Amino acid sequence: MHISEFGPATIFVENFINIQPNQPSNMWFLGTGFNNSTVVCINNRILTKTVISLDGTLATVEVPQDILTLEQQLYIFLIDTRTDVRSNIVEAMVTFIGPKKVFFSEAPSTLAARGRHILISCFPKSGSTLLLKSLCKITGFQNWPMVFEYGGNEQDLFLPSIIDAYSMDTITQQHVRATDTNLRLIKNYGFKVVILTRNIFDTLISLHDHLLSESLDMPMGYLNENYRTLTFEQRLDFLVDVVTPWYLNFYASWSQVNTYLDSNDFLWITYDELINDKNGTIFQLLSKFGFYDDKEKVLGSLAELKSEDTRLNVGISGRGRRMLNDCQKKRIFEIAQRYPDIDFSLILN
């Protein structure tokens, strides 16, 4: 990948956008080796709105106004965000001529480093907020959502958000199923994955309590205000029939993770493990992924977390078995039998 020319002037290429001369905040780059996973990096800032020509010889990007206003020297290179291949670096000086800005090519500089990323792929109501805040506290990594939008949408990984965080250390908490696309992004961008699950009976009761007091929006199914007018038994019937299939689908999708990811790149954790031995479980996670081996520092950071809101509600294991009736539990087992090759014992015990 190599940049041969760049600038703010007008350039015309067939089947490509036109950069107008009166828009100097747009820049173009001519070179070789560009592709649809190539983006521009300016002063260690990845710009997601990079456009590559069909023949892979021209890239354009809109340079954010704050970069032009605040910084007089721009260090620019192009990077393939899937393979980490980078172009040569060009250095631009920004000089002001009236209201316009003019770029001058200069010399090369340093590269931006690839960040480290942890993805907590979790059951809703599995203690994931507790895990997220604990990991952020210990590591100093930034809580960085990588979803297009929350609400009732599936929380699939969103490529522009991944690219925005390319050079950052991040922790992401999302209800991500192991689809081919999500697994490809996880592998291409070097995520370490925590798969966090919980006993399905306890999960449904915890979710039931959550939905009565907070938002009805969830990725597992559609709800409206009518849900809150139902009887307790009717509400649980609804969750068993509508929501349980999503949970089992989530679990089944991750059951084959070892065929996609190296064993050092993922770890299964249960809610009970996290609650009953938070310190040991989190230290095991960080040690496995090669982030921390200082247990005393981990314990010290966790001790400081006690007063923070982790959205952990009742959290009593075994409630689900007691509160769901026999017909509801039987229905859950029947749904699980739709996956005869999947061992659900971890969540159906």
HUTA-V745858 format. One record per run of one state. SS is the DSSP state (helix for helix, strand for strand, loop for the rest). FROM is the first residue (numbers start at 1). LEN is the number of residues. If there is no record, write none. Layout:
ss-><SS,SS>
from-><FROM,FROM>
len-><LEN,LEN>
This chain:
ss-><loop,strand,loop,strand,loop,strand,loop,strand,loop,strand,loop,strand,loop,helix,loop,strand,loop,strand,loop,strand,loop,strand,loop,strand,loop,helix,loop,strand,loop,helix,loop,strand,loop,helix,loop,strand,loop,helix,loop,helix,loop,helix,loop,helix,loop,helix,strand,helix,loop,helix,loop,helix,loop,helix,loop,helix,loop>
from-><1,2,8,26,33,38,43,45,48,51,53,58,63,65,71,73,81,86,87,90,98,100,106,117,123,128,140,142,144,159,165,170,175,180,189,191,198,200,214,225,230,232,255,257,260,263,266,271,277,278,289,295,304,319,324,326,337>
len-><1,6,18,7,5,5,2,3,3,2,5,5,2,6,2,8,5,1,3,8,2,6,11,6,5,12,2,2,15,6,5,5,5,9,2,7,2,14,11,5,2,23,2,3,3,3,5,6,1,11,6,9,15,5,2,11,13>
